[in-house]
Amino acid sequence: MMALDPVREYTLPKEQVLEPKTQGAVERSHAIRASALERARTRDRFGLILTLLVCMGIALFLVSRYATMVAENYQIQAMQSTLSHDVTRDASLQSIVYELSSPTRILNIATNILHMSPATPVVVGSSSH
């Protein structure tokens, strides 16, 4: 009896061995490429969503800052209006104070209404040098 060569008995021809491996490798290669493409798409979608969220956050921040500026502008305008009215009223009151505190008016009220007379003669409105 002839000795059996284990390698020769159990090896297949080269075409048969490579073809199934090649098909499986191609399928695995396609599966790897498909999963890599899916991961890339997922990463792109995630990046797009993240970019949109960042843009929305920036837009929200800018809108809130604009709203704050508008509110403060209204307050400034209200204060300016109040200040203008107060300045006008102050000028009017200052005019009244000058009128009421004039020495001629005080002397006139003291002598004519209150019937007071000065101890020494008083001359109002002239200065002597």
Residue pairs with C-beta under 8 A, 6 or more apart in sequence:
11 17
99 105
103 124
103 125
104 124
104 125
107 122
107 124
110 116
111 117
111 118
